[in-house]
Amino acid sequence: MDAQVRPHPQHPRISEEERTLRRQAVDFGRANVRLEGFILDDEAEAIYARYIEGDLDEDGLTAAILEKQVRAA
């Protein structure tokens, strides 16, 4: 999924190296989820795209995913 993400003015841009590491981590997680027979929905993909681009740090990523899960329950 190619999500258009703009950097948040309060969050500094991350380096290309950090972006690559984040992308690899998300790709690894996505592959593991698929091995279990699931596919991430568009909302989850958008959250992970924000993380990859540096709009979310690890705490923000966790909070966004947990919020999504609470809404879905």
CHARMM-style PDB file with segment names, atoms N, HN, CA, C and O in Angstrom:
ATOM      1  N   MET     1       0.840  -1.175   0.000  1.00  0.00      PROA
ATOM      2  CA  MET     1       0.000   0.000   0.000  1.00  0.00      PROA
ATOM      3  C   MET     1       0.879   1.230   0.000  1.00  0.00      PROA
ATOM      4  O   MET     1       1.804   1.314   0.808  1.00  0.00      PROA
ATOM      5  N   ASP     2       0.628   2.180  -0.870  1.00  0.00      PROA
ATOM      6  HN  ASP     2      -0.123   2.112  -1.527  1.00  0.00      PROA
ATOM      7  CA  ASP     2       1.386   3.414  -0.930  1.00  0.00      PROA
ATOM      8  C   ASP     2       0.567   4.535  -0.325  1.00  0.00      PROA
ATOM      9  O   ASP     2      -0.267   5.140  -0.999  1.00  0.00      PROA
ATOM     10  N   ALA     3       0.805   4.808   0.942  1.00  0.00      PROA
ATOM     11  HN  ALA     3       1.483   4.317   1.490  1.00  0.00      PROA
ATOM     12  CA  ALA     3       0.077   5.874   1.627  1.00  0.00      PROA
ATOM     13  C   ALA     3       0.872   7.170   1.510  1.00  0.00      PROA
ATOM     14  O   ALA     3       2.088   7.179   1.701  1.00  0.00      PROA
ATOM     15  N   GLN     4       0.185   8.252   1.200  1.00  0.00      PROA
ATOM     16  HN  GLN     4      -0.803   8.244   1.045  1.00  0.00      PROA
ATOM     17  CA  GLN     4       0.808   9.568   1.184  1.00  0.00      PROA
ATOM     18  C   GLN     4       0.911  10.037   2.625  1.00  0.00      PROA
ATOM     19  O   GLN     4      -0.107  10.209   3.296  1.00  0.00      PROA
ATOM     20  N   VAL     5       2.117  10.243   3.103  1.00  0.00      PROA
ATOM     21  HN  VAL     5       2.944  10.103   2.559  1.00  0.00      PROA
ATOM     22  CA  VAL     5       2.319  10.664   4.475  1.00  0.00      PROA
ATOM     23  C   VAL     5       3.194  11.903   4.478  1.00  0.00      PROA
ATOM     24  O   VAL     5       4.267  11.923   3.875  1.00  0.00      PROA
ATOM     25  N   ARG     6       2.726  12.930   5.159  1.00  0.00      PROA
ATOM     26  HN  ARG     6       1.855  12.914   5.649  1.00  0.00      PROA
ATOM     27  CA  ARG     6       3.519  14.151   5.312  1.00  0.00      PROA
ATOM     28  C   ARG     6       4.102  14.165   6.722  1.00  0.00      PROA
ATOM     29  O   ARG     6       3.441  13.740   7.669  1.00  0.00      PROA
ATOM     30  N   PRO     7       5.328  14.646   6.868  1.00  0.00      PROA
ATOM     31  CA  PRO     7       5.913  14.673   8.203  1.00  0.00      PROA
ATOM     32  C   PRO     7       5.163  15.639   9.108  1.00  0.00      PROA
ATOM     33  O   PRO     7       4.763  16.725   8.688  1.00  0.00      PROA
ATOM     34  N   HSD     8       4.984  15.232  10.331  1.00  0.00      PROA
ATOM     35  HN  HSD     8       5.310  14.350  10.672  1.00  0.00      PROA
ATOM     36  CA  HSD     8       4.351  16.098  11.321  1.00  0.00      PROA
ATOM     37  C   HSD     8       5.357  17.171  11.705  1.00  0.00      PROA
ATOM     38  O   HSD     8       6.525  16.852  11.929  1.00  0.00      PROA
ATOM     39  N   PRO     9       4.943  18.446  11.790  1.00  0.00      PROA
ATOM     40  CA  PRO     9       5.896  19.517  12.072  1.00  0.00      PROA
ATOM     41  C   PRO     9       6.611  19.380  13.414  1.00  0.00      PROA
ATOM     42  O   PRO     9       7.695  19.936  13.584  1.00  0.00      PROA
ATOM     43  N   GLN    10       6.033  18.655  14.368  1.00  0.00      PROA
ATOM     44  HN  GLN    10       5.152  18.203  14.230  1.00  0.00      PROA
ATOM     45  CA  GLN    10       6.671  18.503  15.674  1.00  0.00      PROA
ATOM     46  C   GLN    10       7.617  17.304  15.722  1.00  0.00      PROA
ATOM     47  O   GLN    10       8.351  17.138  16.696  1.00  0.00      PROA
ATOM     48  N   HSD    11       7.606  16.475  14.690  1.00  0.00      PROA
ATOM     49  HN  HSD    11       7.009  16.610  13.899  1.00  0.00      PROA
ATOM     50  CA  HSD    11       8.455  15.292  14.668  1.00  0.00      PROA
ATOM     51  C   HSD    11       9.528  15.479  13.603  1.00  0.00      PROA
ATOM     52  O   HSD    11       9.210  15.680  12.432  1.00  0.00      PROA
ATOM     53  N   PRO    12      10.797  15.414  14.000  1.00  0.00      PROA
ATOM     54  CA  PRO    12      11.854  15.571  12.999  1.00  0.00      PROA
ATOM     55  C   PRO    12      11.846  14.414  12.017  1.00  0.00      PROA
ATOM     56  O   PRO    12      11.447  13.298  12.351  1.00  0.00      PROA
ATOM     57  N   ARG    13      12.281  14.691  10.827  1.00  0.00      PROA
ATOM     58  HN  ARG    13      12.605  15.597  10.556  1.00  0.00      PROA
ATOM     59  CA  ARG    13      12.387  13.637   9.828  1.00  0.00      PROA
ATOM     60  C   ARG    13      13.404  12.611  10.304  1.00  0.00      PROA
ATOM     61  O   ARG    13      14.383  12.961  10.962  1.00  0.00      PROA
ATOM     62  N   ILE    14      13.180  11.370   9.979  1.00  0.00      PROA
ATOM     63  HN  ILE    14      12.385  11.085   9.445  1.00  0.00      PROA
ATOM     64  CA  ILE    14      14.128  10.323  10.340  1.00  0.00      PROA
ATOM     65  C   ILE    14      15.095  10.120   9.177  1.00  0.00      PROA
ATOM     66  O   ILE    14      14.825  10.522   8.045  1.00  0.00      PROA
ATOM     67  N   SER    15      16.207   9.499   9.477  1.00  0.00      PROA
ATOM     68  HN  SER    15      16.426   9.173  10.397  1.00  0.00      PROA
ATOM     69  CA  SER    15      17.207   9.254   8.431  1.00  0.00      PROA
ATOM     70  C   SER    15      16.716   8.152   7.495  1.00  0.00      PROA
ATOM     71  O   SER    15      15.812   7.384   7.824  1.00  0.00      PROA
ATOM     72  N   GLU    16      17.331   8.100   6.336  1.00  0.00      PROA
ATOM     73  HN  GLU    16      18.065   8.723   6.069  1.00  0.00      PROA
ATOM     74  CA  GLU    16      16.997   7.031   5.387  1.00  0.00      PROA
ATOM     75  C   GLU    16      17.333   5.669   5.977  1.00  0.00      PROA
ATOM     76  O   GLU    16      16.621   4.694   5.735  1.00  0.00      PROA
ATOM     77  N   GLU    17      18.410   5.596   6.750  1.00  0.00      PROA
ATOM     78  HN  GLU    17      18.988   6.388   6.947  1.00  0.00      PROA
ATOM     79  CA  GLU    17      18.777   4.335   7.395  1.00  0.00      PROA
ATOM     80  C   GLU    17      17.682   3.899   8.375  1.00  0.00      PROA
ATOM     81  O   GLU    17      17.289   2.732   8.386  1.00  0.00      PROA
ATOM     82  N   GLU    18      17.194   4.824   9.190  1.00  0.00      PROA
ATOM     83  HN  GLU    18      17.513   5.772   9.182  1.00  0.00      PROA
ATOM     84  CA  GLU    18      16.119   4.501  10.129  1.00  0.00      PROA
ATOM     85  C   GLU    18      14.847   4.107   9.383  1.00  0.00      PROA
ATOM     86  O   GLU    18      14.159   3.166   9.778  1.00  0.00      PROA
ATOM     87  N   ARG    19      14.537   4.824   8.309  1.00  0.00      PROA
ATOM     88  HN  ARG    19      15.096   5.588   7.988  1.00  0.00      PROA
ATOM     89  CA  ARG    19      13.349   4.505   7.508  1.00  0.00      PROA
ATOM     90  C   ARG    19      13.458   3.077   6.939  1.00  0.00      PROA
ATOM     91  O   ARG    19      12.485   2.324   6.937  1.00  0.00      PROA
ATOM     92  N   THR    20      14.637   2.728   6.467  1.00  0.00      PROA
ATOM     93  HN  THR    20      15.429   3.340   6.468  1.00  0.00      PROA
ATOM     94  CA  THR    20      14.861   1.389   5.919  1.00  0.00      PROA
ATOM     95  C   THR    20      14.687   0.325   6.993  1.00  0.00      PROA
ATOM     96  O   THR    20      14.056  -0.705   6.755  1.00  0.00      PROA
ATOM     97  N   LEU    21      15.249   0.572   8.180  1.00  0.00      PROA
ATOM     98  HN  LEU    21      15.762   1.409   8.373  1.00  0.00      PROA
ATOM     99  CA  LEU    21      15.104  -0.382   9.280  1.00  0.00      PROA
ATOM    100  C   LEU    21      13.641  -0.548   9.672  1.00  0.00      PROA
ATOM    101  O   LEU    21      13.186  -1.663   9.926  1.00  0.00      PROA
ATOM    102  N   ARG    22      12.904   0.558   9.722  1.00  0.00      PROA
ATOM    103  HN  ARG    22      13.273   1.464   9.516  1.00  0.00      PROA
ATOM    104  CA  ARG    22      11.482   0.494  10.066  1.00  0.00      PROA
ATOM    105  C   ARG    22      10.696  -0.265   9.002  1.00  0.00      PROA
ATOM    106  O   ARG    22       9.824  -1.074   9.322  1.00  0.00      PROA
ATOM    107  N   ARG    23      11.011   0.001   7.733  1.00  0.00      PROA
ATOM    108  HN  ARG    23      11.719   0.658   7.473  1.00  0.00      PROA
ATOM    109  CA  ARG    23      10.318  -0.691   6.643  1.00  0.00      PROA
ATOM    110  C   ARG    23      10.579  -2.196   6.717  1.00  0.00      PROA
ATOM    111  O   ARG    23       9.663  -3.001   6.543  1.00  0.00      PROA
ATOM    112  N   GLN    24      11.830  -2.568   6.975  1.00  0.00      PROA
ATOM    113  HN  GLN    24      12.573  -1.915   7.116  1.00  0.00      PROA
ATOM    114  CA  GLN    24      12.171  -3.988   7.087  1.00  0.00      PROA
ATOM    115  C   GLN    24      11.425  -4.644   8.252  1.00  0.00      PROA
ATOM    116  O   GLN    24      10.937  -5.768   8.128  1.00  0.00      PROA
ATOM    117  N   ALA    25      11.341  -3.943   9.376  1.00  0.00      PROA
ATOM    118  HN  ALA    25      11.737  -3.030   9.476  1.00  0.00      PROA
ATOM    119  CA  ALA    25      10.636  -4.487  10.540  1.00  0.00      PROA
ATOM    120  C   ALA    25       9.148  -4.677  10.239  1.00  0.00      PROA
ATOM    121  O   ALA    25       8.564  -5.701  10.591  1.00  0.00      PROA
ATOM    122  N   VAL    26       8.545  -3.689   9.590  1.00  0.00      PROA
ATOM    123  HN  VAL    26       9.020  -2.857   9.304  1.00  0.00      PROA
ATOM    124  CA  VAL    26       7.122  -3.786   9.242  1.00  0.00      PROA
ATOM    125  C   VAL    26       6.908  -4.900   8.225  1.00  0.00      PROA
ATOM    126  O   VAL    26       5.951  -5.664   8.342  1.00  0.00      PROA
ATOM    127  N   ASP    27       7.783  -5.004   7.230  1.00  0.00      PROA
ATOM    128  HN  ASP    27       8.561  -4.383   7.135  1.00  0.00      PROA
ATOM    129  CA  ASP    27       7.664  -6.082   6.236  1.00  0.00      PROA
ATOM    130  C   ASP    27       7.776  -7.449   6.897  1.00  0.00      PROA
ATOM    131  O   ASP    27       7.046  -8.374   6.540  1.00  0.00      PROA
ATOM    132  N   PHE    28       8.692  -7.581   7.866  1.00  0.00      PROA
ATOM    133  HN  PHE    28       9.284  -6.829   8.157  1.00  0.00      PROA
ATOM    134  CA  PHE    28       8.858  -8.839   8.582  1.00  0.00      PROA
ATOM    135  C   PHE    28       7.584  -9.176   9.356  1.00  0.00      PROA
ATOM    136  O   PHE    28       7.101 -10.307   9.314  1.00  0.00      PROA
ATOM    137  N   GLY    29       7.053  -8.189  10.057  1.00  0.00      PROA
ATOM    138  HN  GLY    29       7.445  -7.270  10.092  1.00  0.00      PROA
ATOM    139  CA  GLY    29       5.816  -8.403  10.807  1.00  0.00      PROA
ATOM    140  C   GLY    29       4.650  -8.755   9.904  1.00  0.00      PROA
ATOM    141  O   GLY    29       3.862  -9.647  10.219  1.00  0.00      PROA
ATOM    142  N   ARG    30       4.537  -8.057   8.784  1.00  0.00      PROA
ATOM    143  HN  ARG    30       5.177  -7.333   8.528  1.00  0.00      PROA
ATOM    144  CA  ARG    30       3.467  -8.333   7.816  1.00  0.00      PROA
ATOM    145  C   ARG    30       3.576  -9.774   7.306  1.00  0.00      PROA
ATOM    146  O   ARG    30       2.567 -10.468   7.182  1.00  0.00      PROA
ATOM    147  N   ALA    31       4.792 -10.219   7.013  1.00  0.00      PROA
ATOM    148  HN  ALA    31       5.612  -9.655   7.113  1.00  0.00      PROA
ATOM    149  CA  ALA    31       4.990 -11.589   6.524  1.00  0.00      PROA
ATOM    150  C   ALA    31       4.583 -12.605   7.587  1.00  0.00      PROA
ATOM    151  O   ALA    31       3.967 -13.621   7.267  1.00  0.00      PROA
ATOM    152  N   ASN    32       4.922 -12.339   8.846  1.00  0.00      PROA
ATOM    153  HN  ASN    32       5.423 -11.513   9.106  1.00  0.00      PROA
ATOM    154  CA  ASN    32       4.540 -13.252   9.922  1.00  0.00      PROA
ATOM    155  C   ASN    32       3.030 -13.322  10.080  1.00  0.00      PROA
ATOM    156  O   ASN    32       2.473 -14.398  10.299  1.00  0.00      PROA
ATOM    157  N   VAL    33       2.370 -12.183   9.970  1.00  0.00      PROA
ATOM    158  HN  VAL    33       2.823 -11.309   9.792  1.00  0.00      PROA
ATOM    159  CA  VAL    33       0.911 -12.157  10.069  1.00  0.00      PROA
ATOM    160  C   VAL    33       0.307 -12.979   8.928  1.00  0.00      PROA
ATOM    161  O   VAL    33      -0.649 -13.726   9.135  1.00  0.00      PROA
ATOM    162  N   ARG    34       0.863 -12.839   7.735  1.00  0.00      PROA
ATOM    163  HN  ARG    34       1.639 -12.231   7.567  1.00  0.00      PROA
ATOM    164  CA  ARG    34       0.348 -13.595   6.585  1.00  0.00      PROA
ATOM    165  C   ARG    34       0.571 -15.093   6.748  1.00  0.00      PROA
ATOM    166  O   ARG    34      -0.263 -15.898   6.332  1.00  0.00      PROA
ATOM    167  N   LEU    35       1.698 -15.466   7.356  1.00  0.00      PROA
ATOM    168  HN  LEU    35       2.374 -14.812   7.694  1.00  0.00      PROA
ATOM    169  CA  LEU    35       1.941 -16.885   7.604  1.00  0.00      PROA
ATOM    170  C   LEU    35       0.891 -17.473   8.541  1.00  0.00      PROA
ATOM    171  O   LEU    35       0.591 -18.665   8.478  1.00  0.00      PROA
ATOM    172  N   GLU    36       0.341 -16.639   9.399  1.00  0.00      PROA
ATOM    173  HN  GLU    36       0.585 -15.671   9.450  1.00  0.00      PROA
ATOM    174  CA  GLU    36      -0.721 -17.071  10.311  1.00  0.00      PROA
ATOM    175  C   GLU    36      -2.095 -17.051   9.632  1.00  0.00      PROA
ATOM    176  O   GLU    36      -3.095 -17.450  10.228  1.00  0.00      PROA
ATOM    177  N   GLY    37      -2.133 -16.584   8.379  1.00  0.00      PROA
ATOM    178  HN  GLY    37      -1.320 -16.260   7.895  1.00  0.00      PROA
ATOM    179  CA  GLY    37      -3.385 -16.604   7.628  1.00  0.00      PROA
ATOM    180  C   GLY    37      -4.175 -15.309   7.674  1.00  0.00      PROA
ATOM    181  O   GLY    37      -5.348 -15.284   7.301  1.00  0.00      PROA
ATOM    182  N   PHE    38      -3.540 -14.230   8.129  1.00  0.00      PROA
ATOM    183  HN  PHE    38      -2.588 -14.251   8.431  1.00  0.00      PROA
ATOM    184  CA  PHE    38      -4.227 -12.947   8.227  1.00  0.00      PROA
ATOM    185  C   PHE    38      -3.581 -11.929   7.294  1.00  0.00      PROA
ATOM    186  O   PHE    38      -2.434 -12.086   6.875  1.00  0.00      PROA
ATOM    187  N   ILE    39      -4.336 -10.889   6.979  1.00  0.00      PROA
ATOM    188  HN  ILE    39      -5.268 -10.762   7.319  1.00  0.00      PROA
ATOM    189  CA  ILE    39      -3.836  -9.773   6.169  1.00  0.00      PROA
ATOM    190  C   ILE    39      -4.164  -8.488   6.915  1.00  0.00      PROA
ATOM    191  O   ILE    39      -5.282  -8.315   7.400  1.00  0.00      PROA
ATOM    192  N   LEU    40      -3.189  -7.589   7.005  1.00  0.00      PROA
ATOM    193  HN  LEU    40      -2.281  -7.730   6.611  1.00  0.00      PROA
ATOM    194  CA  LEU    40      -3.424  -6.306   7.655  1.00  0.00      PROA
ATOM    195  C   LEU    40      -4.450  -5.509   6.860  1.00  0.00      PROA
ATOM    196  O   LEU    40      -4.415  -5.495   5.629  1.00  0.00      PROA
ATOM    197  N   ASP    41      -5.357  -4.849   7.562  1.00  0.00      PROA
ATOM    198  HN  ASP    41      -5.384  -4.861   8.562  1.00  0.00      PROA
ATOM    199  CA  ASP    41      -6.349  -4.034   6.865  1.00  0.00      PROA
ATOM    200  C   ASP    41      -5.743  -2.681   6.488  1.00  0.00      PROA
ATOM    201  O   ASP    41      -4.621  -2.362   6.879  1.00  0.00      PROA
ATOM    202  N   ASP    42      -6.499  -1.894   5.727  1.00  0.00      PROA
ATOM    203  HN  ASP    42      -7.412  -2.153   5.410  1.00  0.00      PROA
ATOM    204  CA  ASP    42      -5.998  -0.610   5.230  1.00  0.00      PROA
ATOM    205  C   ASP    42      -5.634   0.348   6.363  1.00  0.00      PROA
ATOM    206  O   ASP    42      -4.666   1.101   6.257  1.00  0.00      PROA
ATOM    207  N   GLU    43      -6.410   0.319   7.444  1.00  0.00      PROA
ATOM    208  HN  GLU    43      -7.197  -0.293   7.530  1.00  0.00      PROA
ATOM    209  CA  GLU    43      -6.118   1.219   8.562  1.00  0.00      PROA
ATOM    210  C   GLU    43      -4.789   0.858   9.223  1.00  0.00      PROA
ATOM    211  O   GLU    43      -3.993   1.742   9.540  1.00  0.00      PROA
ATOM    212  N   ALA    44      -4.551  -0.424   9.430  1.00  0.00      PROA
ATOM    213  HN  ALA    44      -5.198  -1.142   9.172  1.00  0.00      PROA
ATOM    214  CA  ALA    44      -3.276  -0.859  10.009  1.00  0.00      PROA
ATOM    215  C   ALA    44      -2.120  -0.516   9.081  1.00  0.00      PROA
ATOM    216  O   ALA    44      -1.074  -0.058   9.540  1.00  0.00      PROA
ATOM    217  N   GLU    45      -2.295  -0.732   7.787  1.00  0.00      PROA
ATOM    218  HN  GLU    45      -3.144  -1.104   7.414  1.00  0.00      PROA
ATOM    219  CA  GLU    45      -1.245  -0.393   6.817  1.00  0.00      PROA
ATOM    220  C   GLU    45      -0.931   1.104   6.861  1.00  0.00      PROA
ATOM    221  O   GLU    45       0.231   1.498   6.761  1.00  0.00      PROA
ATOM    222  N   ALA    46      -1.964   1.938   7.010  1.00  0.00      PROA
ATOM    223  HN  ALA    46      -2.908   1.618   7.091  1.00  0.00      PROA
ATOM    224  CA  ALA    46      -1.760   3.389   7.087  1.00  0.00      PROA
ATOM    225  C   ALA    46      -1.000   3.765   8.358  1.00  0.00      PROA
ATOM    226  O   ALA    46      -0.142   4.648   8.332  1.00  0.00      PROA
ATOM    227  N   ILE    47      -1.307   3.106   9.455  1.00  0.00      PROA
ATOM    228  HN  ILE    47      -2.004   2.389   9.477  1.00  0.00      PROA
ATOM    229  CA  ILE    47      -0.588   3.372  10.704  1.00  0.00      PROA
ATOM    230  C   ILE    47       0.883   2.996  10.544  1.00  0.00      PROA
ATOM    231  O   ILE    47       1.768   3.757  10.935  1.00  0.00      PROA
ATOM    232  N   TYR    48       1.140   1.835   9.976  1.00  0.00      PROA
ATOM    233  HN  TYR    48       0.421   1.216   9.658  1.00  0.00      PROA
ATOM    234  CA  TYR    48       2.527   1.411   9.784  1.00  0.00      PROA
ATOM    235  C   TYR    48       3.262   2.321   8.805  1.00  0.00      PROA
ATOM    236  O   TYR    48       4.460   2.551   8.968  1.00  0.00      PROA
ATOM    237  N   ALA    49       2.584   2.836   7.809  1.00  0.00      PROA
ATOM    238  HN  ALA    49       1.610   2.649   7.677  1.00  0.00      PROA
ATOM    239  CA  ALA    49       3.197   3.779   6.871  1.00  0.00      PROA
ATOM    240  C   ALA    49       3.616   5.052   7.609  1.00  0.00      PROA
ATOM    241  O   ALA    49       4.682   5.606   7.342  1.00  0.00      PROA
ATOM    242  N   ARG    50       2.778   5.512   8.534  1.00  0.00      PROA
ATOM    243  HN  ARG    50       1.911   5.062   8.751  1.00  0.00      PROA
ATOM    244  CA  ARG    50       3.130   6.691   9.339  1.00  0.00      PROA
ATOM    245  C   ARG    50       4.375   6.420  10.181  1.00  0.00      PROA
ATOM    246  O   ARG    50       5.224   7.297  10.338  1.00  0.00      PROA
ATOM    247  N   TYR    51       4.481   5.223  10.714  1.00  0.00      PROA
ATOM    248  HN  TYR    51       3.791   4.511  10.587  1.00  0.00      PROA
ATOM    249  CA  TYR    51       5.657   4.839  11.497  1.00  0.00      PROA
ATOM    250  C   TYR    51       6.903   4.811  10.616  1.00  0.00      PROA
ATOM    251  O   TYR    51       7.944   5.351  10.992  1.00  0.00      PROA
ATOM    252  N   ILE    52       6.800   4.191   9.459  1.00  0.00      PROA
ATOM    253  HN  ILE    52       5.955   3.752   9.154  1.00  0.00      PROA
ATOM    254  CA  ILE    52       7.942   4.112   8.543  1.00  0.00      PROA
ATOM    255  C   ILE    52       8.432   5.502   8.160  1.00  0.00      PROA
ATOM    256  O   ILE    52       9.639   5.732   8.077  1.00  0.00      PROA
ATOM    257  N   GLU    53       7.518   6.421   7.927  1.00  0.00      PROA
ATOM    258  HN  GLU    53       6.538   6.234   7.993  1.00  0.00      PROA
ATOM    259  CA  GLU    53       7.885   7.775   7.499  1.00  0.00      PROA
ATOM    260  C   GLU    53       8.380   8.664   8.636  1.00  0.00      PROA
ATOM    261  O   GLU    53       8.898   9.754   8.394  1.00  0.00      PROA
ATOM    262  N   GLY    54       8.221   8.199   9.878  1.00  0.00      PROA
ATOM    263  HN  GLY    54       7.800   7.314  10.074  1.00  0.00      PROA
ATOM    264  CA  GLY    54       8.713   8.980  10.999  1.00  0.00      PROA
ATOM    265  C   GLY    54       7.665   9.846  11.668  1.00  0.00      PROA
ATOM    266  O   GLY    54       7.984  10.614  12.575  1.00  0.00      PROA
ATOM    267  N   ASP    55       6.417   9.734  11.234  1.00  0.00      PROA
ATOM    268  HN  ASP    55       6.157   9.110  10.497  1.00  0.00      PROA
ATOM    269  CA  ASP    55       5.346  10.497  11.869  1.00  0.00      PROA
ATOM    270  C   ASP    55       4.995   9.929  13.237  1.00  0.00      PROA
ATOM    271  O   ASP    55       4.445  10.638  14.080  1.00  0.00      PROA
ATOM    272  N   LEU    56       5.308   8.660  13.465  1.00  0.00      PROA
ATOM    273  HN  LEU    56       5.755   8.084  12.780  1.00  0.00      PROA
ATOM    274  CA  LEU    56       5.073   8.007  14.753  1.00  0.00      PROA
ATOM    275  C   LEU    56       6.376   7.399  15.238  1.00  0.00      PROA
ATOM    276  O   LEU    56       7.130   6.819  14.456  1.00  0.00      PROA
ATOM    277  N   ASP    57       6.641   7.534  16.546  1.00  0.00      PROA
ATOM    278  HN  ASP    57       6.029   8.004  17.181  1.00  0.00      PROA
ATOM    279  CA  ASP    57       7.741   6.787  17.130  1.00  0.00      PROA
ATOM    280  C   ASP    57       7.170   5.453  17.621  1.00  0.00      PROA
ATOM    281  O   ASP    57       5.998   5.160  17.382  1.00  0.00      PROA
ATOM    282  N   GLU    58       7.984   4.643  18.302  1.00  0.00      PROA
ATOM    283  HN  GLU    58       8.936   4.881  18.496  1.00  0.00      PROA
ATOM    284  CA  GLU    58       7.499   3.329  18.728  1.00  0.00      PROA
ATOM    285  C   GLU    58       6.326   3.442  19.690  1.00  0.00      PROA
ATOM    286  O   GLU    58       5.380   2.660  19.604  1.00  0.00      PROA
ATOM    287  N   ASP    59       6.372   4.404  20.604  1.00  0.00      PROA
ATOM    288  HN  ASP    59       7.141   5.039  20.674  1.00  0.00      PROA
ATOM    289  CA  ASP    59       5.259   4.590  21.536  1.00  0.00      PROA
ATOM    290  C   ASP    59       3.990   5.012  20.800  1.00  0.00      PROA
ATOM    291  O   ASP    59       2.897   4.534  21.106  1.00  0.00      PROA
ATOM    292  N   GLY    60       4.144   5.910  19.830  1.00  0.00      PROA
ATOM    293  HN  GLY    60       5.031   6.298  19.582  1.00  0.00      PROA
ATOM    294  CA  GLY    60       2.997   6.353  19.040  1.00  0.00      PROA
ATOM    295  C   GLY    60       2.416   5.233  18.207  1.00  0.00      PROA
ATOM    296  O   GLY    60       1.198   5.132  18.057  1.00  0.00      PROA
ATOM    297  N   LEU    61       3.277   4.393  17.664  1.00  0.00      PROA
ATOM    298  HN  LEU    61       4.266   4.476  17.785  1.00  0.00      PROA
ATOM    299  CA  LEU    61       2.823   3.238  16.889  1.00  0.00      PROA
ATOM    300  C   LEU    61       2.000   2.297  17.769  1.00  0.00      PROA
ATOM    301  O   LEU    61       0.910   1.865  17.391  1.00  0.00      PROA
ATOM    302  N   THR    62       2.539   1.991  18.940  1.00  0.00      PROA
ATOM    303  HN  THR    62       3.424   2.342  19.246  1.00  0.00      PROA
ATOM    304  CA  THR    62       1.828   1.108  19.866  1.00  0.00      PROA
ATOM    305  C   THR    62       0.477   1.698  20.245  1.00  0.00      PROA
ATOM    306  O   THR    62      -0.535   0.996  20.241  1.00  0.00      PROA
ATOM    307  N   ALA    63       0.461   2.986  20.572  1.00  0.00      PROA
ATOM    308  HN  ALA    63       1.283   3.556  20.575  1.00  0.00      PROA
ATOM    309  CA  ALA    63      -0.791   3.644  20.960  1.00  0.00      PROA
ATOM    310  C   ALA    63      -1.808   3.614  19.831  1.00  0.00      PROA
ATOM    311  O   ALA    63      -2.988   3.359  20.070  1.00  0.00      PROA
ATOM    312  N   ALA    64      -1.366   3.873  18.601  1.00  0.00      PROA
ATOM    313  HN  ALA    64      -0.407   4.080  18.407  1.00  0.00      PROA
ATOM    314  CA  ALA    64      -2.283   3.893  17.454  1.00  0.00      PROA
ATOM    315  C   ALA    64      -2.872   2.508  17.188  1.00  0.00      PROA
ATOM    316  O   ALA    64      -4.061   2.386  16.895  1.00  0.00      PROA
ATOM    317  N   ILE    65      -2.048   1.469  17.289  1.00  0.00      PROA
ATOM    318  HN  ILE    65      -1.082   1.568  17.527  1.00  0.00      PROA
ATOM    319  CA  ILE    65      -2.530   0.106  17.061  1.00  0.00      PROA
ATOM    320  C   ILE    65      -3.496  -0.301  18.181  1.00  0.00      PROA
ATOM    321  O   ILE    65      -4.535  -0.904  17.910  1.00  0.00      PROA
ATOM    322  N   LEU    66      -3.164   0.021  19.422  1.00  0.00      PROA
ATOM    323  HN  LEU    66      -2.320   0.510  19.642  1.00  0.00      PROA
ATOM    324  CA  LEU    66      -4.051  -0.314  20.539  1.00  0.00      PROA
ATOM    325  C   LEU    66      -5.381   0.421  20.420  1.00  0.00      PROA
ATOM    326  O   LEU    66      -6.434  -0.158  20.686  1.00  0.00      PROA
ATOM    327  N   GLU    67      -5.342   1.685  20.023  1.00  0.00      PROA
ATOM    328  HN  GLU    67      -4.486   2.155  19.807  1.00  0.00      PROA
ATOM    329  CA  GLU    67      -6.568   2.455  19.833  1.00  0.00      PROA
ATOM    330  C   GLU    67      -7.437   1.820  18.746  1.00  0.00      PROA
ATOM    331  O   GLU    67      -8.656   1.725  18.889  1.00  0.00      PROA
ATOM    332  N   LYS    68      -6.800   1.393  17.669  1.00  0.00      PROA
ATOM    333  HN  LYS    68      -5.810   1.470  17.553  1.00  0.00      PROA
ATOM    334  CA  LYS    68      -7.518   0.719  16.582  1.00  0.00      PROA
ATOM    335  C   LYS    68      -8.197  -0.549  17.106  1.00  0.00      PROA
ATOM    336  O   LYS    68      -9.350  -0.822  16.774  1.00  0.00      PROA
ATOM    337  N   GLN    69      -7.488  -1.311  17.913  1.00  0.00      PROA
ATOM    338  HN  GLN    69      -6.551  -1.090  18.183  1.00  0.00      PROA
ATOM    339  CA  GLN    69      -8.042  -2.554  18.446  1.00  0.00      PROA
ATOM    340  C   GLN    69      -9.202  -2.301  19.391  1.00  0.00      PROA
ATOM    341  O   GLN    69     -10.183  -3.045  19.377  1.00  0.00      PROA
ATOM    342  N   VAL    70      -9.108  -1.263  20.214  1.00  0.00      PROA
ATOM    343  HN  VAL    70      -8.312  -0.659  20.226  1.00  0.00      PROA
ATOM    344  CA  VAL    70     -10.199  -0.923  21.132  1.00  0.00      PROA
ATOM    345  C   VAL    70     -11.447  -0.545  20.349  1.00  0.00      PROA
ATOM    346  O   VAL    70     -12.552  -0.952  20.708  1.00  0.00      PROA
ATOM    347  N   ARG    71     -11.282   0.228  19.283  1.00  0.00      PROA
ATOM    348  HN  ARG    71     -10.385   0.558  18.991  1.00  0.00      PROA
ATOM    349  CA  ARG    71     -12.423   0.627  18.461  1.00  0.00      PROA
ATOM    350  C   ARG    71     -13.069  -0.581  17.781  1.00  0.00      PROA
ATOM    351  O   ARG    71     -14.282  -0.615  17.577  1.00  0.00      PROA
ATOM    352  N   ALA    72     -12.252  -1.562  17.438  1.00  0.00      PROA
ATOM    353  HN  ALA    72     -11.266  -1.534  17.605  1.00  0.00      PROA
ATOM    354  CA  ALA    72     -12.754  -2.744  16.742  1.00  0.00      PROA
ATOM    355  C   ALA    72     -13.462  -3.727  17.676  1.00  0.00      PROA
ATOM    356  O   ALA    72     -14.236  -4.572  17.226  1.00  0.00      PROA
ATOM    357  N   ALA    73     -13.194  -3.609  18.962  1.00  0.00      PROA
ATOM    358  HN  ALA    73     -12.566  -2.922  19.326  1.00  0.00      PROA
ATOM    359  CA  ALA    73     -13.765  -4.564  19.931  1.00  0.00      PROA
ATOM    360  C   ALA    73     -15.230  -4.282  20.203  1.00  0.00      PROA
ATOM    361  OT1 ALA    73     -15.859  -4.989  20.991  1.00  0.00      PROA
TER     362      ALA     73
END
